[in-house]
Amino acid sequence: MSPLLRTVNRILLGLAAVVLVCVGGAVLAAGLGLSVPSWWPWYGRSDVLLGETDRDHWSGEGWWWPAVIAALAIVVVLALWWLLAQPRRARLAEVLVDSGDGEGALLRGRALEGVLADEAGSLDGVARAQVVLTGRRGSPHARIRLLMEPHAAPEETLGRLTDEALAHARDSAGLARLPAEVRLRAVRHRAERVS
């Protein structure tokens, strides 16, 4: 996740938490009969969020309920989008490469993922390879998915992946270690009718 997205994410989470804690605490205080500020719309245990007068007033308006439902739907859609966007942001944007001069350089995470996927995909028996880097830029972790051909030997493929593709990526980036989680899946071919 980039520093800007991480900052925006933390600010939004912090604001949501503050609003929820303040509103929830004030409603709880009013419900328990404790003192609340004079501007607070609810005062006691018998007070309700939307009184009968307010409900009757707004229900007479034709736009009220569609507007409420539309606003709630927008809030739900935005919350779901934000929730589903979280795992995608876990991808490592850049990797810190040891340049040998003590300062280091930054390598785009997608570039290293592409090179690693290309090398893993060229192994015998691998139909397709997908690589995602996670973790911190100084200590990345690789998640690799290999789509295996029917004739492939998984043990041999994993050995070559470790000894060749992962070793090359680790050495070229100057990393002390590059742990990887590898998932193998077999290609499914359609059955063909033989006549």
C-alpha positions as CSV (number, residue, x, y, z in Angstrom):
1,M,0.0,0.0,0.0
2,S,1.4,3.4,-0.9
3,P,2.1,5.9,1.9
4,L,-0.7,8.2,0.6
5,L,-3.3,5.5,0.5
6,R,-2.2,4.3,4.0
7,T,-2.5,7.8,5.3
8,V,-6.0,8.3,3.8
9,N,-7.1,5.0,5.1
10,R,-5.9,5.8,8.6
11,I,-7.6,9.2,8.6
12,L,-10.9,7.7,7.4
13,L,-10.7,5.0,9.9
14,G,-9.9,7.5,12.7
15,L,-12.7,9.9,11.7
16,A,-15.2,7.0,11.5
17,A,-14.1,5.8,14.9
18,V,-14.4,9.2,16.5
19,V,-17.8,9.9,15.1
20,L,-19.1,6.5,16.1
21,V,-17.7,6.7,19.6
22,C,-19.0,10.3,20.2
23,V,-22.5,9.6,18.8
24,G,-22.8,6.2,20.5
25,G,-21.5,7.6,23.8
26,A,-23.9,10.5,23.7
27,V,-26.9,8.3,22.8
28,L,-25.9,5.9,25.6
29,A,-25.5,8.8,28.1
30,A,-28.9,10.1,27.1
31,G,-30.5,6.7,27.4
32,L,-29.0,6.2,30.9
33,G,-30.3,9.6,32.0
34,L,-26.9,11.2,32.4
35,S,-26.2,14.8,31.5
36,V,-25.8,15.6,27.8
37,P,-25.1,18.9,26.1
38,S,-28.0,21.3,25.7
39,W,-27.8,21.1,21.9
40,W,-28.2,17.3,21.9
41,P,-31.6,16.3,20.4
42,W,-32.3,13.5,22.8
43,Y,-32.6,14.0,26.6
44,G,-34.0,11.0,28.4
45,R,-34.8,7.3,28.4
46,S,-38.2,7.7,26.8
47,D,-36.9,10.0,24.0
48,V,-36.8,8.4,20.5
49,L,-34.6,9.0,17.4
50,L,-37.5,10.1,15.2
51,G,-40.7,11.0,17.0
52,E,-44.2,10.5,15.8
53,T,-44.6,14.1,14.8
54,D,-41.4,14.0,12.7
55,R,-42.4,10.7,11.1
56,D,-45.8,12.1,10.1
57,H,-44.3,15.4,8.9
58,W,-41.7,13.7,6.6
59,S,-43.8,10.7,5.5
60,G,-46.2,13.2,3.8
61,E,-43.4,14.3,1.5
62,G,-43.1,12.1,-1.6
63,W,-39.4,12.5,-1.9
64,W,-38.5,11.6,1.7
65,W,-38.4,7.8,1.8
66,P,-36.8,7.4,-1.7
67,A,-34.1,9.9,-0.6
68,V,-33.5,8.1,2.7
69,I,-33.2,4.8,0.9
70,A,-30.9,6.2,-1.8
71,A,-28.6,7.8,0.8
72,L,-28.4,4.6,2.8
73,A,-27.8,2.6,-0.3
74,I,-24.9,4.9,-1.3
75,V,-23.4,4.6,2.2
76,V,-23.6,0.8,2.0
77,V,-22.1,0.7,-1.5
78,L,-19.2,3.0,-0.5
79,A,-18.6,0.9,2.7
80,L,-18.5,-2.3,0.6
81,W,-16.2,-0.8,-1.9
82,W,-13.8,0.4,0.8
83,L,-13.9,-3.0,2.5
84,L,-13.2,-4.9,-0.8
85,A,-10.5,-2.4,-1.7
86,Q,-8.5,-3.3,1.4
87,P,-7.0,-6.7,0.3
88,R,-6.0,-5.2,-3.1
89,R,-3.9,-2.5,-1.3
90,A,-1.9,-5.2,0.4
91,R,0.2,-5.5,-2.8
92,L,3.7,-4.2,-2.3
93,A,4.3,-1.0,-4.4
94,E,8.1,-1.0,-4.2
95,V,11.0,-3.1,-3.0
96,L,14.1,-1.7,-1.4
97,V,17.1,-3.0,-3.4
98,D,20.6,-3.1,-1.9
99,S,22.6,-1.2,-4.4
100,G,25.9,-1.9,-2.6
101,D,26.7,1.8,-1.8
102,G,24.9,1.8,1.5
103,E,21.9,3.9,0.3
104,G,19.8,1.4,-1.7
105,A,17.4,1.9,-4.5
106,L,13.7,1.4,-5.0
107,L,12.3,-1.1,-7.5
108,R,8.7,-1.2,-8.5
109,G,7.0,-4.2,-7.0
110,R,5.1,-4.9,-10.2
111,A,8.3,-5.1,-12.1
112,L,9.8,-7.7,-9.8
113,E,6.4,-9.6,-9.9
114,G,6.4,-9.6,-13.7
115,V,10.0,-10.9,-13.9
116,L,9.3,-13.6,-11.3
117,A,6.1,-14.6,-13.0
118,D,7.8,-14.8,-16.4
119,E,10.6,-17.0,-15.1
120,A,8.2,-19.2,-13.2
121,G,5.9,-19.4,-16.2
122,S,8.8,-20.6,-18.4
123,L,9.4,-23.7,-16.2
124,D,8.5,-27.0,-17.7
125,G,5.0,-28.0,-16.9
126,V,3.7,-24.6,-15.9
127,A,0.9,-23.2,-18.1
128,R,0.7,-19.9,-16.3
129,A,2.1,-18.1,-13.2
130,Q,0.8,-15.3,-11.1
131,V,2.9,-13.5,-8.5
132,V,1.9,-11.0,-5.9
133,L,4.5,-9.4,-3.5
134,T,3.3,-8.5,0.0
135,G,5.0,-7.5,3.2
136,R,7.4,-4.6,3.7
137,R,9.6,-3.1,1.1
138,G,12.7,-4.3,2.9
139,S,11.4,-7.8,3.5
140,P,8.9,-8.8,0.8
141,H,7.0,-12.0,0.7
142,A,5.9,-13.7,-2.6
143,R,2.5,-15.3,-3.2
144,I,2.8,-17.5,-6.3
145,R,0.0,-19.3,-8.1
146,L,1.1,-21.9,-10.7
147,L,-1.3,-23.4,-13.2
148,M,0.2,-26.8,-13.9
149,E,0.0,-28.9,-17.1
150,P,-1.2,-32.5,-16.7
151,H,2.3,-33.9,-17.4
152,A,4.0,-31.7,-14.8
153,A,5.8,-33.1,-11.8
154,P,5.0,-30.8,-8.9
155,E,8.0,-31.7,-6.8
156,E,10.4,-31.0,-9.6
157,T,8.6,-27.8,-10.5
158,L,8.7,-26.5,-6.9
159,G,12.4,-27.4,-6.7
160,R,13.2,-25.5,-9.9
161,L,11.0,-22.6,-8.8
162,T,13.0,-22.3,-5.5
163,D,16.4,-22.9,-7.0
164,E,16.0,-20.8,-10.1
165,A,13.2,-18.2,-10.2
166,L,13.1,-17.3,-6.5
167,A,16.9,-17.4,-6.1
168,H,17.4,-15.1,-9.1
169,A,14.8,-12.6,-7.8
170,R,16.3,-12.7,-4.3
171,D,19.9,-12.2,-5.6
172,S,19.1,-9.5,-8.1
173,A,17.2,-7.5,-5.5
174,G,19.9,-8.0,-2.9
175,L,17.5,-9.5,-0.4
176,A,18.7,-11.8,2.4
177,R,15.6,-13.9,2.0
178,L,12.5,-14.0,-0.1
179,P,9.9,-16.3,1.5
180,A,7.2,-17.6,-0.8
181,E,3.8,-19.2,-0.6
182,V,3.2,-21.4,-3.7
183,R,-0.2,-22.7,-4.7
184,L,-0.5,-25.2,-7.5
185,R,-3.6,-25.9,-9.5
186,A,-4.0,-28.3,-12.4
187,V,-5.2,-27.2,-15.9
188,R,-8.7,-28.6,-16.7
189,H,-9.0,-29.7,-20.3
190,R,-12.3,-30.3,-22.0
191,A,-13.0,-33.9,-22.8
192,E,-12.9,-34.6,-26.5
193,R,-15.0,-37.2,-28.3
194,V,-12.9,-39.8,-30.1
195,S,-14.5,-41.5,-33.1
